Amino acid sequence: MQTYTMDSSIRDKVPGLRLGILHYDNVSLSATPKMLKGRINLFLENIRHDYLDKPITEVPGITEWRRIFKVLGIDPSRYRPSSEALVRRVLQNKPFHWIHTGVDINNFLSLQFGLPAGLYDRDKIEGNVCLRLGKKSETYKGLNGREISCAGKLVLADEQGPFGSPFVDSIRTSVTEEAKRLAHVFYIYPEFNRWTDEQLLKSAGEMFTHVNGGACTKVDGKPYLVIT
């Protein structure tokens, strides 16, 4: 059984930072159907309308995650939180990256909640998982095709090393259409109060399994897990 922890140095520097974690089993991922693409595109249009001619900092979560990065010594203009990167694409009328129903729903939920979110193949995660700061020598190949230096960055790491972060995830634990057992992680900033953590995770799990089948399964014996 995988366990999830947060390093004490993170708690000390960013009190109230949380990880919301869901596990899915027996999912069935596929190319995103036209009807779902239509619903997501309508949601994207609403974002463009709501924030037309407004600074991006008015989008919930942008300022809060920039502050966290600065507190941890990470330059938020060089390493943008993934939720902000998604919002920027939307507001700049850039195409939505359609991958498959798993990744596309993850990105939709990230935009809906204003939170970085990561989807990981649990069969590619080795041992227990910890949210910590990366070490100087640690790197991974990112989904953006770049070699990511983890030094001083906020990362999710297993026994093999870092594989995820709130700004870009690794190829090593990426989710393909063949994946069946997934971990869904939401990086929740301290001030987040638009929903309770329970409402957020319940809503996310219900939508994800409605689209992708399978079921939410217990994390450390619980329907979902919040790590602080």
Long-range contacts (C-beta under 8 A, 24 or more apart in sequence): 1-220, 2-122, 2-125, 2-127, 2-128, 2-129, 2-183, 3-128, 3-129, 3-220, 4-128, 4-129, 4-130, 4-131, 4-219, 4-220, 4-225, 4-227, 5-128, 5-129, 5-130, 5-131, 5-227, 6-130, 6-131, 6-132, 6-227, 6-228, 7-130, 7-131, 7-132, 7-133, 9-132, 9-133, 10-72, 10-131, 10-132, 10-133, 10-154, 11-228, 13-71, 13-72, 14-68, 14-71, 14-72, 14-190, 15-190, 16-189, 16-190, 16-191, 16-228, 17-68, 17-187, 17-188, 17-189, 17-190, 17-228, 18-188, 18-190, 18-192, 18-197, 18-226, 18-227, 18-228, 19-131, 19-185, 19-186, 19-187, 19-188, 19-225, 19-226, 19-227, 20-185, 20-186, 20-188, 20-197, 20-200, 20-201, 20-224, 20-225, 20-226, 21-183, 21-184, 21-185, 21-186, 21-219, 21-224, 21-225, 21-226, 21-227, 22-183, 22-184, 22-201, 22-204, 22-205, 22-208, 22-216, 22-219, 22-224, 23-122, 23-181, 23-182, 23-183, 23-184, 23-216, 23-217, 23-218, 23-219, 24-181, 24-182, 24-184, 24-205, 24-208, 24-209, 24-212, 24-214, 24-215, 24-216, 24-217, 25-180, 25-181, 25-214, 25-215, 25-217, 26-180, 26-181, 26-213, 26-214, 26-215, 27-102, 27-179, 27-180, 27-181, 27-182, 27-208, 27-209, 27-212, 27-213, 27-214, 28-212, 28-213, 28-214, 29-100, 29-101, 29-102, 29-175, 29-176, 29-177, 29-178, 29-179, 29-212, 30-100, 30-101, 30-177, 31-98, 31-100, 31-101, 31-177, 32-98, 32-99, 32-100, 32-101, 32-104, 33-101, 36-101, 36-104, 36-211, 37-98, 40-96, 40-104, 40-108, 41-96, 43-108, 43-111, 43-112, 44-90, 44-96, 44-111, 47-87, 47-90, 47-91, 47-111, 48-90, 48-91, 48-93, 51-91, 56-84, 56-87, 56-88, 56-91, 59-84, 59-87, 59-114, 60-114, 60-194, 61-113, 61-114, 61-115, 61-189, 61-192, 62-87, 62-114, 64-189, 64-190, 64-191, 64-192, 65-116, 65-166, 65-187, 65-189, 68-154, 68-189, 69-154, 72-133, 72-152, 72-153, 72-154, 73-152, 74-152, 74-153, 74-154, 79-153, 79-167, 80-167, 81-116, 81-166, 81-167, 81-187, 82-110, 82-116, 82-117, 82-118, 82-166, 82-167, 82-168, 83-110, 83-111, 83-114, 83-115, 83-116, 83-117, 83-166, 85-167, 86-110, 86-111, 87-111, 100-175, 100-176, 100-177, 101-211, 101-212, 102-175, 102-177, 102-179, 102-182, 102-208, 102-212, 103-175, 105-207, 105-208, 105-211, 105-212, 106-184, 106-208, 109-186, 109-204, 109-207, 109-208, 113-186, 113-194, 113-195, 113-200, 113-204, 114-192, 114-194, 115-186, 115-187, 115-188, 115-189, 115-192, 116-166, 116-167, 116-186, 116-187, 117-184, 117-185, 117-186, 117-187, 118-156, 118-164, 118-165, 118-166, 118-169, 118-184, 118-185, 118-187, 119-175, 119-182, 119-183, 119-184, 119-185, 120-156, 120-163, 120-164, 120-169, 120-173, 120-174, 120-175, 120-182, 120-183, 120-184, 120-185, 121-173, 121-174, 121-175, 121-176, 121-179, 121-181, 121-182, 122-181, 122-182, 122-183, 123-179, 123-180, 123-181, 124-163, 124-172, 124-173, 124-174, 125-158, 125-163, 125-173, 125-183, 126-158, 126-159, 126-160, 127-158, 127-159, 127-160, 128-158, 128-159, 129-156, 129-157, 129-158, 129-183, 130-156, 130-157, 130-158, 131-155, 131-156, 131-227, 132-157, 134-162, 138-162, 140-170, 140-171, 140-172, 141-170, 141-171, 141-172, 142-168, 142-169, 142-170, 142-171, 143-168, 143-169, 143-170, 143-171, 143-174, 144-168, 156-185, 180-214, 184-208, 188-226, 197-226, 198-224, 201-226
